[in-house]
Amino acid sequence: MKIVYVVDPIADDGIKLLEENNFTVFQKNKELSIPASLALCNPNEVIALIIRATKITPAELELFPNLKIIARHGVGVDNLPLEYIKSRQIRLTYTPGLNATSVAELSLTLILNLLKKIPVNHADKFFDGTLLTGKTIGLIGYGKIAQKLSQILKPFDINLLVYNHRQKNLEYGKQVALAQIASESDIISLHIPATNETNNLINSDFLKKMKTSALLINTARGSLIDTDALYLALSAQSIGGAALDVLDSGVKHPIAEVCTLPNVIVTPHIGASSIEVLQQSSIRCAKEILLYEEGNTPIQSFF
């Protein structure tokens, strides 16, 4: 028996494709740990694993001695022990680009909700909003999601600034230093991966450079922002507001405390959670496993 172990829930489309090709698909109950789930699944027969955002450890992967491929349903790989996976010569695939439109659309939604003060505007409590048109937008990172967002924003006649660790060909706008993004942007949107170098990139020094009216959007990774520093900036209203689809708890200020602030929108990591994207990602992961089984090259290998 060839088992594909699915760590997180995925759309049925990929499961159906695998089953049509004689794989047995085991979907872990979200209430069970990986070790506990193996009472229901023979780990020796698991040759492939599909994972979304769950963090998995080397010790957990060691439970699958015949694992050959991990298909990451999504883009970021900061939840995976990369060196361990390399050491076992396990193929790792991922799905960059499939979620770009979905995450870009959420970024726009969050921007507009903050500008129009949706979180605090009620029938008995009215606040004037502001226009997106004509604003200076700073994008930190310029991968597929940021590029898609820049296309969506273009009709609003914005001034676009981009920070990226290497030179990029921009459709429009200007590539600038990070400090210029901080000081000149009306809205800053984060679109870079979580690495040791980007951990707490948005810290107290960065926040102090921002305009008091500026808005911060994070649909990338929670670790990019120093949550304690952000809480202090928001509570002191030294920046205008923040919309966070991802958020790590601070040392002094936990997530629940950040959520109480009136100038904050928090969503539960829904950027890629559009039905169409989930279907496409599920099918892509299944196809990657089939390609491995057939001895073919992957569609998108991480390494």
C-alpha positions as CSV (number, residue, x, y, z in Angstrom):
1,M,0.0,0.0,0.0
2,K,1.2,3.5,-0.9
3,I,-0.1,6.1,1.6
4,V,-0.2,9.9,1.2
5,Y,-0.4,11.4,4.7
6,V,-2.3,14.7,4.7
7,V,-1.3,16.8,7.7
8,D,-3.8,19.7,7.2
9,P,-7.2,19.7,5.5
10,I,-7.1,20.2,1.8
11,A,-9.7,20.3,-1.0
12,D,-11.2,17.0,-2.1
13,D,-9.9,17.6,-5.7
14,G,-6.4,16.5,-5.0
15,I,-7.5,13.6,-2.8
16,K,-9.7,12.3,-5.6
17,L,-6.8,12.5,-8.1
18,L,-4.5,10.5,-5.8
19,E,-7.1,7.9,-5.1
20,E,-7.8,7.5,-8.8
21,N,-4.1,6.7,-9.2
22,N,-4.1,3.9,-6.6
23,F,-2.9,5.9,-3.6
24,T,-4.4,5.6,-0.2
25,V,-5.0,9.0,1.4
26,F,-4.8,9.4,5.1
27,Q,-6.1,12.7,6.4
28,K,-5.0,13.4,10.0
29,N,-7.7,14.5,12.4
30,K,-6.8,18.0,13.5
31,E,-7.4,17.1,17.1
32,L,-4.7,14.4,17.0
33,S,-0.9,14.9,17.1
34,I,1.1,13.2,14.4
35,P,2.4,10.5,16.7
36,A,-1.1,9.8,18.1
37,S,-2.6,9.6,14.5
38,L,-0.3,6.7,13.7
39,A,-2.5,4.3,15.6
40,L,-4.7,4.7,12.6
41,C,-2.1,4.7,9.9
42,N,1.0,2.5,9.2
43,P,3.9,5.0,9.0
44,N,6.0,2.5,7.1
45,E,3.7,2.7,4.2
46,V,3.7,6.6,4.0
47,I,5.7,7.6,0.9
48,A,4.3,11.2,0.6
49,L,3.2,14.0,2.8
50,I,1.0,17.0,2.0
51,I,1.3,19.9,4.5
52,R,0.0,23.4,4.7
53,A,0.9,25.7,7.6
54,T,1.4,23.2,10.4
55,K,4.9,23.2,11.9
56,I,6.5,19.8,11.7
57,T,9.7,18.7,13.4
58,P,12.5,16.3,12.4
59,A,11.4,13.9,15.2
60,E,7.9,13.8,13.6
61,L,9.3,13.2,10.1
62,E,11.5,10.4,11.5
63,L,8.3,8.5,12.2
64,F,8.0,8.0,8.4
65,P,11.0,5.9,7.4
66,N,10.0,5.5,3.8
67,L,9.0,9.1,3.1
68,K,10.1,10.2,-0.4
69,I,8.3,13.5,-1.1
70,I,6.8,16.4,0.9
71,A,4.3,18.6,-1.1
72,R,4.0,22.0,0.5
73,H,0.5,23.3,-0.1
74,G,1.4,27.0,-0.2
75,V,4.5,29.1,-0.5
76,G,6.4,29.6,2.8
77,V,8.6,26.8,4.1
78,D,9.4,28.3,7.5
79,N,7.3,25.6,9.1
80,L,9.6,22.8,7.7
81,P,13.0,21.5,8.9
82,L,14.7,22.1,5.7
83,E,18.2,20.9,6.6
84,Y,16.7,17.6,7.9
85,I,14.6,17.1,4.8
86,K,17.7,17.7,2.6
87,S,19.8,15.3,4.7
88,R,17.2,12.5,4.0
89,Q,17.1,13.5,0.3
90,I,13.3,13.9,0.4
91,R,11.9,15.8,-2.5
92,L,10.3,19.1,-1.4
93,T,7.8,20.8,-3.7
94,Y,5.7,23.9,-3.2
95,T,3.1,26.1,-5.0
96,P,4.4,29.6,-5.5
97,G,2.1,31.9,-7.5
98,L,-1.1,29.9,-7.1
99,N,-2.2,32.0,-4.1
100,A,-1.0,35.4,-5.5
101,T,-4.3,36.8,-6.6
102,S,-6.1,35.6,-3.5
103,V,-3.5,37.2,-1.1
104,A,-3.3,40.4,-3.2
105,E,-7.1,40.7,-3.1
106,L,-7.1,40.3,0.7
107,S,-4.3,42.9,1.0
108,L,-6.5,45.4,-1.0
109,T,-9.5,44.5,1.2
110,L,-7.6,45.2,4.4
111,I,-6.2,48.5,3.0
112,L,-9.7,49.7,2.1
113,N,-11.2,48.6,5.4
114,L,-8.6,50.6,7.3
115,L,-8.9,53.6,5.1
116,K,-12.7,53.6,5.4
117,K,-12.4,52.9,9.2
118,I,-14.7,49.9,8.9
119,P,-13.7,48.4,12.3
120,V,-15.0,51.5,14.2
121,N,-17.7,52.9,11.9
122,H,-21.2,52.1,13.2
123,A,-24.6,53.7,12.8
124,D,-24.2,55.5,16.1
125,K,-20.5,56.2,15.8
126,F,-19.3,57.8,12.6
127,F,-15.8,58.5,11.4
128,D,-14.7,60.0,8.1
129,G,-12.5,57.7,6.0
130,T,-9.8,58.6,3.5
131,L,-9.1,57.8,-0.2
132,L,-6.8,55.2,-1.5
133,T,-6.5,57.2,-4.7
134,G,-3.3,59.2,-4.8
135,K,-1.7,57.5,-1.8
136,T,2.0,56.4,-1.6
137,I,2.1,52.7,-1.3
138,G,5.2,50.9,-0.1
139,L,5.6,47.2,-0.9
140,I,8.3,45.3,1.1
141,G,9.2,42.4,-1.2
142,Y,8.3,42.1,-4.9
143,G,7.5,38.5,-5.5
144,K,4.4,37.2,-7.3
145,I,1.9,38.4,-4.6
146,A,3.3,42.0,-4.4
147,Q,3.5,42.1,-8.2
148,K,-0.2,41.1,-8.4
149,L,-1.1,43.7,-5.7
150,S,0.7,46.4,-7.7
151,Q,-1.4,45.6,-10.7
152,I,-4.6,45.8,-8.7
153,L,-3.6,49.1,-7.2
154,K,-2.5,50.8,-10.4
155,P,-6.0,52.1,-11.4
156,F,-6.1,54.0,-8.1
157,D,-3.4,56.3,-9.4
158,I,-1.1,55.6,-6.5
159,N,2.6,56.4,-6.1
160,L,4.4,53.0,-5.8
161,L,7.6,52.5,-3.8
162,V,9.2,49.0,-3.7
163,Y,11.9,47.6,-1.4
164,N,13.4,44.3,-2.5
165,H,16.7,42.6,-1.5
166,R,17.8,42.5,-5.1
167,Q,17.0,44.7,-8.1
168,K,13.7,44.1,-9.9
169,N,12.1,45.2,-13.1
170,L,9.0,47.1,-12.0
171,E,5.9,47.6,-14.1
172,Y,5.7,51.0,-12.6
173,G,6.9,52.8,-9.5
174,K,10.4,53.1,-8.0
175,Q,12.6,50.7,-6.1
176,V,14.0,52.4,-3.0
177,A,15.7,51.7,0.3
178,L,13.8,50.3,3.3
179,A,14.1,53.6,5.2
180,Q,12.4,55.5,2.4
181,I,9.5,53.0,2.5
182,A,9.1,53.7,6.2
183,S,9.3,57.5,6.0
184,E,7.4,58.2,2.8
185,S,4.6,55.6,2.5
186,D,1.0,56.2,3.5
187,I,0.4,52.4,3.4
188,I,3.1,49.7,3.8
189,S,2.3,46.1,2.8
190,L,4.6,43.2,3.6
191,H,5.3,40.5,1.1
192,I,8.6,38.8,2.0
193,P,9.4,35.4,3.4
194,A,10.3,34.7,7.0
195,T,14.0,34.2,7.4
196,N,16.6,34.9,10.1
197,E,17.4,38.1,8.2
198,T,13.7,39.3,8.1
199,N,12.8,38.4,11.6
200,N,11.4,41.6,13.3
201,L,12.2,43.6,10.3
202,I,9.4,45.9,11.3
203,N,10.7,47.0,14.7
204,S,10.6,50.1,16.9
205,D,13.1,51.9,14.8
206,F,11.1,51.3,11.6
207,L,7.8,52.2,13.2
208,K,9.3,55.5,14.5
209,K,10.1,56.5,10.9
210,M,6.5,55.9,9.7
211,K,4.0,58.8,9.3
212,T,1.6,59.1,12.2
213,S,-1.2,58.5,9.7
214,A,0.5,55.5,8.0
215,L,-1.1,52.0,7.8
216,L,0.7,48.7,8.0
217,I,-0.6,45.6,6.3
218,N,0.8,42.1,6.9
219,T,-0.4,39.1,4.8
220,A,3.0,37.4,4.8
221,R,4.4,36.1,8.1
222,G,3.9,37.2,11.7
223,S,7.6,37.0,12.5
224,L,8.3,40.0,10.2
225,I,6.9,42.3,12.9
226,D,8.0,42.9,16.5
227,T,4.6,42.6,18.0
228,D,5.4,44.4,21.2
229,A,6.8,47.4,19.3
230,L,3.7,47.4,17.1
231,Y,1.4,47.3,20.0
232,L,3.1,50.3,21.6
233,A,3.0,52.3,18.3
234,L,-0.7,51.5,17.8
235,S,-1.8,52.2,21.3
236,A,0.1,55.5,21.3
237,Q,-1.4,56.2,17.8
238,S,2.1,57.0,16.5
239,I,1.0,55.2,13.4
240,G,-2.5,55.2,11.9
241,G,-3.4,51.5,12.1
242,A,-2.6,47.9,11.1
243,A,-4.3,45.0,9.4
244,L,-2.8,41.7,10.1
245,D,-3.6,38.4,8.5
246,V,-0.7,36.8,10.4
247,L,0.4,37.8,13.9
248,D,2.9,36.3,16.4
249,S,2.4,36.9,20.1
250,G,4.7,39.4,21.6
251,V,6.7,38.8,24.8
252,K,4.7,41.5,26.7
253,H,1.7,41.8,24.5
254,P,-0.1,38.6,23.4
255,I,-2.3,38.4,20.3
256,A,-5.5,38.8,22.3
257,E,-4.3,42.1,23.6
258,V,-3.4,43.4,20.1
259,C,-6.8,42.5,18.9
260,T,-8.5,44.8,21.4
261,L,-7.0,47.9,19.8
262,P,-9.5,50.0,17.8
263,N,-7.1,50.8,15.0
264,V,-6.3,47.1,14.3
265,I,-7.9,44.5,12.0
266,V,-6.9,40.9,12.6
267,T,-7.9,38.0,10.3
268,P,-7.0,34.4,10.9
269,H,-4.5,33.8,8.0
270,I,-7.1,33.7,5.3
271,G,-5.0,35.1,2.5
272,A,-4.9,32.0,0.4
273,S,-8.2,30.6,1.6
274,S,-10.2,31.1,-1.5
275,I,-12.1,28.1,-2.9
276,E,-10.4,28.3,-6.3
277,V,-6.9,28.5,-4.9
278,L,-7.5,25.7,-2.5
279,Q,-8.7,23.5,-5.3
280,Q,-5.7,24.4,-7.5
281,S,-3.2,23.9,-4.7
282,S,-4.7,20.5,-3.8
283,I,-4.5,19.3,-7.3
284,R,-0.9,20.7,-7.7
285,C,0.2,18.8,-4.6
286,A,-1.3,15.6,-5.9
287,K,0.3,16.1,-9.3
288,E,3.7,16.6,-7.7
289,I,3.3,13.2,-5.9
290,L,2.3,11.5,-9.1
291,L,5.2,13.0,-11.0
292,Y,7.6,11.7,-8.3
293,E,6.1,8.2,-8.5
294,E,6.5,8.2,-12.3
295,G,10.1,9.3,-12.0
296,N,9.5,12.7,-13.6
297,T,10.8,16.1,-12.7
298,P,8.6,18.3,-10.4
299,I,6.5,21.2,-11.5
300,Q,8.0,23.4,-8.8
301,S,10.7,22.0,-6.6
302,F,12.0,23.9,-3.6
303,F,15.1,21.7,-3.7
